[in-house]
Amino acid sequence: MQRPKVIVPLLTPLTRDSALQLSAVPKLVDFFAAAGVDALWIAGTTSEGPLLSALERRKLTEAALETAGSRIGVTLQVGCASTAETLELASFARDAGASSVACVTPYYYALSEAELARHYRAVAAAADPLPLYLYTIPGRAGNAISVSLARELIQVQNVKGIKDSTGSITMLLDYLEVGGLEVYSGSDPFAAPALLAGAAGLVSGLANVLPELYVGLAAAHASGAAGEFITFYRAILAASQALLQGSNFSLLKALLSRRIGQEIGWGRAPLPPLGEGMLETSLARLRSALRATPLADQSWLES
């Protein structure tokens, strides 16, 4: 069996005054390529995408592509509130040489299924021939991609799949029933069930800090190593608790900074800063969560 893909929605490296820190991108790309990650997702939710300007998304994509080469894919999440800006980013991704584009539903205003279909058809045309992956996270974006809409859009030549962050295993299973649709789970609690049900891969914000767990889970699934599969899944669930389900990006950046040996800043305002004692508490919990994994004895875990 081919190993399911592991995709990391790349944390955006910032300076302490919240400017882009493009000098950190090559080190990040090298780290994830060495860990066996299949692709980086620029400007996703964990990447603080809605807080990045279109120019910043472009610069991050160019910096990642310059280092990535053929070692790791680079996907630009192009979704914005407006169709016009989304189309501009989709065209940019195509011309820049990105591997694919992803597109969250337009946010803030409630849209009908017909309006969403029109939007996505326009994005697919702007990105063509790059593969387009739909992205549904209705708890954040407001609008959702129904199974019927996914079934309609998969008929568009370069629409290839969907990232499901609905938080519903039932919805993920329903997407898996849509013929030809590659389904990627964006919910850590469903990582193992999603793979067992036939998902094409995982997109996890927590994989920024612990990519080896997700690559290990996917590899164990592909090889039929049931014991390793359970070990990695248990570690993912425990690590998710230790990392507050990825809710504080400043914490994730602090931990990733320790792993790569380069400071990559905090979350951008109005997102919360690193709370007092948060890093030390998370490190202690991670040491426990990773005890039975290949990451158990690593210096970055020490307080």
C-alpha positions in Angstrom: 0.0 0.0 0.0 1.2 3.5 -0.8 1.9 5.6 2.3 -0.8 8.2 2.9 0.5 11.8 2.5 1.5 14.0 5.5 1.1 17.7 4.9 2.2 20.4 7.3 0.3 23.8 7.4 3.6 25.7 7.9 3.8 28.0 10.9 4.7 31.5 9.6 8.1 32.6 10.9 7.9 36.2 12.2 10.2 38.5 13.9 9.4 39.8 17.4 7.9 42.9 15.8 5.6 40.7 13.7 7.4 41.1 10.3 8.0 38.1 8.0 11.2 36.3 8.8 12.0 34.9 5.4 15.5 33.9 6.4 14.0 31.1 8.6 12.1 29.5 5.7 15.1 27.4 4.3 15.7 25.9 7.7 12.0 25.0 8.1 11.9 23.5 4.6 15.0 21.4 5.3 13.6 20.2 8.6 10.3 19.0 7.2 11.9 17.4 4.1 14.3 15.5 6.3 11.3 14.3 8.5 9.6 12.8 5.5 6.8 15.3 5.2 5.2 15.2 1.7 4.2 18.9 1.3 4.0 22.2 3.1 0.8 24.2 3.1 1.4 27.9 3.1 -1.2 30.4 4.6 -3.5 27.8 6.2 -5.2 28.2 9.5 -2.2 27.3 11.6 -0.1 29.4 9.3 -2.2 32.5 10.4 -3.3 32.8 6.7 -6.2 35.2 7.4 -3.7 37.5 9.1 -1.3 37.6 6.2 -1.5 40.0 3.3 -1.5 38.7 -0.3 2.1 40.0 -0.7 3.2 38.1 2.4 1.6 34.9 1.1 3.5 35.4 -2.2 6.8 36.0 -0.5 6.5 32.9 1.8 5.6 30.8 -1.2 8.5 32.0 -3.3 10.9 31.5 -0.3 9.6 27.9 0.2 9.8 27.0 -3.5 13.4 28.4 -3.7 14.6 25.8 -1.1 12.2 22.9 -1.7 13.2 21.8 -5.1 11.9 18.3 -5.7 12.3 17.2 -2.1 8.9 18.4 -0.8 5.7 19.9 -2.3 4.6 23.4 -1.7 0.9 24.2 -1.7 -0.5 27.7 -1.4 -3.8 28.2 0.4 -5.3 30.9 -1.7 -8.7 31.4 -0.1 -9.7 34.9 0.8 -12.9 36.7 1.6 -13.2 38.0 -1.9 -13.2 36.0 -5.2 -11.0 38.7 -6.9 -8.1 38.3 -4.4 -8.4 34.6 -4.3 -8.1 34.4 -8.1 -5.0 36.6 -8.0 -3.3 34.3 -5.6 -4.3 31.2 -7.6 -2.8 32.7 -10.7 0.3 33.6 -8.8 0.7 30.0 -7.5 0.4 28.6 -11.0 3.0 31.0 -12.4 5.4 30.6 -9.4 5.5 26.8 -9.8 3.6 25.7 -6.7 2.7 22.0 -6.5 -1.0 22.7 -6.0 -3.4 25.2 -4.5 -5.8 24.8 -1.7 -8.8 27.1 -1.1 -10.8 27.6 2.0 -14.4 28.8 1.6 -14.9 32.5 1.4 -15.6 33.7 4.9 -17.7 36.2 6.9 -20.7 36.4 4.4 -23.1 33.5 4.2 -23.1 32.1 0.7 -25.4 29.7 -1.1 -24.2 26.4 -2.6 -24.6 27.9 -6.1 -22.5 30.9 -5.1 -19.8 28.7 -3.6 -19.8 26.5 -6.8 -19.3 29.6 -9.0 -16.5 30.8 -6.8 -14.6 27.5 -6.9 -15.1 27.0 -10.6 -13.4 30.4 -11.1 -10.6 29.5 -8.7 -10.0 26.2 -10.6 -9.8 28.1 -13.9 -7.3 30.6 -12.5 -5.1 27.8 -11.0 -5.3 25.5 -14.0 -3.4 23.2 -14.6 -2.5 23.0 -10.9 -4.5 20.6 -8.8 -7.0 22.4 -6.6 -7.9 21.1 -3.1 -11.1 22.4 -1.5 -10.8 23.3 2.2 -13.8 23.2 4.5 -13.6 24.5 8.1 -17.1 25.9 8.8 -16.4 26.5 12.5 -14.0 29.2 11.4 -15.0 30.3 7.9 -18.8 30.1 8.4 -19.5 28.6 5.0 -19.3 24.8 4.5 -18.7 22.5 1.5 -21.6 20.0 1.4 -21.2 16.5 0.1 -23.4 17.4 -2.9 -21.2 20.5 -3.7 -18.1 18.3 -3.4 -19.7 15.8 -5.8 -20.4 18.7 -8.2 -16.9 20.2 -8.1 -15.0 17.0 -8.5 -16.3 17.0 -12.1 -14.1 20.1 -12.7 -10.9 18.7 -14.3 -8.3 20.1 -11.8 -10.3 19.8 -8.6 -8.6 16.8 -6.9 -9.6 16.6 -3.3 -10.7 18.2 0.0 -9.2 19.0 3.4 -11.9 18.2 5.9 -11.7 20.2 9.1 -15.4 20.0 10.0 -14.6 18.0 13.2 -17.1 15.4 12.1 -16.1 11.8 11.4 -19.5 11.3 9.8 -18.8 14.1 7.3 -15.3 12.7 6.5 -16.8 9.3 5.8 -19.4 10.9 3.6 -16.7 12.8 1.6 -15.0 9.4 1.1 -18.0 8.2 -0.7 -17.6 10.9 -3.4 -15.9 9.1 -6.3 -12.5 10.4 -7.3 -12.2 12.8 -4.4 -9.0 12.7 -2.4 -9.9 13.3 1.3 -7.4 14.7 3.8 -8.2 14.7 7.5 -7.5 18.0 9.3 -8.6 16.8 12.7 -6.0 15.1 14.9 -8.5 13.0 16.9 -9.6 11.4 13.6 -6.1 10.7 12.2 -6.2 7.0 12.7 -9.9 6.4 11.9 -9.5 8.6 8.7 -6.6 6.5 7.4 -8.4 3.2 8.2 -11.4 4.5 6.3 -9.3 5.3 3.2 -8.3 9.0 3.6 -5.5 10.1 1.2 -3.6 11.7 4.0 -3.3 14.0 7.0 -3.0 17.8 7.3 -2.1 18.6 10.9 -1.0 21.9 12.6 0.6 19.9 15.4 2.8 18.2 12.8 4.8 21.4 12.8 6.3 20.3 16.1 6.1 16.6 15.8 6.1 15.6 12.1 7.7 12.2 12.9 4.5 11.1 14.7 2.3 11.6 11.6 4.8 10.2 9.1 5.2 7.2 11.5 1.5 6.7 11.7 1.1 6.9 7.9 4.0 4.5 7.3 2.7 2.0 9.9 -0.7 2.1 8.2 0.8 1.5 4.8 2.9 -1.5 6.0 0.2 -3.0 8.1 2.2 -2.7 11.4 -0.8 -2.6 13.7 1.2 -2.2 16.9 3.2 0.7 15.7 0.1 2.3 14.3 -1.6 2.2 17.7 1.6 3.5 19.4 1.8 6.5 17.1 -1.9 7.2 17.4 -1.8 7.2 21.2 1.2 9.5 21.1 -0.7 11.9 18.7 -3.7 12.0 21.1 -1.5 12.6 24.1 0.6 15.2 22.3 -2.5 17.0 21.2 -3.5 17.5 24.9 0.0 18.6 25.7 -0.1 21.2 23.0 -3.5 22.5 23.8 -5.0 21.1 20.6 -2.8 23.6 18.7 -4.9 26.5 19.9 -1.9 28.7 20.8 0.4 29.3 17.8 2.9 31.1 20.0 3.4 27.9 21.9 3.8 25.9 18.7 6.4 28.4 17.4 8.3 28.3 20.7 8.6 24.5 20.4 9.5 24.5 16.8 12.1 27.1 17.4 13.7 24.7 19.9 13.7 21.9 17.4 15.3 23.8 14.5 17.6 26.0 16.6 16.2 29.3 15.3 13.7 31.7 16.8 10.6 32.1 14.6 8.6 34.5 16.8 5.1 34.5 18.2 1.6 34.5 16.9 0.6 37.7 15.1 -1.8 40.1 17.0 -4.6 39.7 18.0 -3.6 36.1 18.6 -2.4 35.4 22.1 1.2 35.4 23.2 2.9 32.6 25.0 1.5 32.4 28.5 3.6 32.3 31.6 4.8 28.8 32.3 3.0 27.4 29.2 6.2 26.3 27.5 7.6 24.4 30.6 4.2 22.7 31.2 3.9 21.6 27.6 7.5 20.2 27.5 6.8 18.1 30.6 3.6 16.8 29.1 5.3 16.1 25.8 8.0 14.1 27.6 5.3 11.8 28.9 3.4 11.7 25.6 6.5 10.7 23.6 7.9 8.2 26.1 7.2 5.1 23.8 8.1 6.8 20.5 11.4 7.5 18.6 11.2 11.1 19.9 11.5 10.1 23.6 15.1 11.0 24.2 15.8 14.4 22.5 17.5 17.4 24.0 14.9 19.9 22.8 12.4 18.3 25.2 14.4 19.4 28.3 13.2 22.5 30.1 
